[in-house]
Amino acid sequence: MVDRVYKEQLPRLRNDLEKLKESFSSLGPLRTDWTKLRIEPLLRHLDSLDQLLNSEEFSRESSRLTKGVRLFHSDLVYLRENIKGLEKVFLSEKKSLKK
């Protein structure tokens, strides 16, 4: 079950990050390039997790996620918290540009 939930969450989180990337780019140049600072590293992290989960090395290990539930859950929490933080930063940046 954890395997399925974890694998289903990663594409959704990637989609959220891609949308944030587009949103930040629509604001034009900012003092802080949040795309390079946070979004691109998070997308690389997702790529890395995805490659590991789909690699042959782990394909035969049926218990890989059930033994490490806490560790994999921490990845999801980390990514979700970063996305929430970036959404707040986006709203703040958007608000400050309107002034």
N, C-alpha and C positions, 0 to 999 in steps of 0.2 A: 504494500500500500504506500509506504513512504517513497519507494522508487517511483511509482506512478505520479504521486503528488509533486514530488521534486521535479521530475521531468516535465510536468505540465506547467509548473510555475516559471521555469526558465524562459520559455518563449514569450510569455506574457510580460515578464520583467524586461526582456529585450525590447519588446514593442513599446513599453512605457518609456524606456530610455531613448529610443529612436524618435518618439514623439517630442520628448523634451529637447532633443538635439535640434529638431526642426523649429520648435517654439523659440529657443534661444537665438537661433539664426535669424528668425523673423524680426527680432528686436534691433538688429544691426550691430555695429561694433560697440562693445561694452568695455569698461575698464578692466574687468576680469573676464577672461575667456573660459567660461564654465564648461564649455564643450571639451576643450583640451585638458582642463584641470581635473574634472570629475567624470564627465559622461564617457569620453573615449576610454579612460582606464577601466571603468565599470563594464563597458562593452567587451573589452579585451578579457576581463575576468570571466564574463559569461561565456565567451568563446572557449576559454581554457577549460571551464567546467564541462561544457558541452562536448568538447573533444575527449575529455577523460571518460565521461559517461558512455560515450559511443565507441570507445576504443576496444580493440580485440582483447587487450590486456584485462579489462574488467568485464567483458561480455559473459564469461563463464562463471563469474563469481556472484552467485545469486544473493549472497548475504551482504554485499558491499555497503548497502545503504542501511539495512536494519541494524548492523553492528555500530554504525557511526551516525545514528539518527541525530544526536545532539550536534555533531559537527556539520552535517548538511543543513540542518535547521538554522544554524548560525549563519550560513551563507545566505539563506533566504532573508533572514532578519537584516543582515548587513545591506543587502541590495535594496530591500524595501525601505529601510531608514534613509539610505542615500537618495532614493527616488523622492521620498517625502520632503527631504531637505532641499533637494533641487527644485521641487515644485514651489516651495516657499520662497526660495531665492528668485525664481522666475517671476513670481507675483510681485515681489519687492522691486525687482529691476524694472518690470513693466510699469509699476506705479511711479517710480522715480523718473522714468522717461516722459510720463504724461505731464509732469510738473514743469 
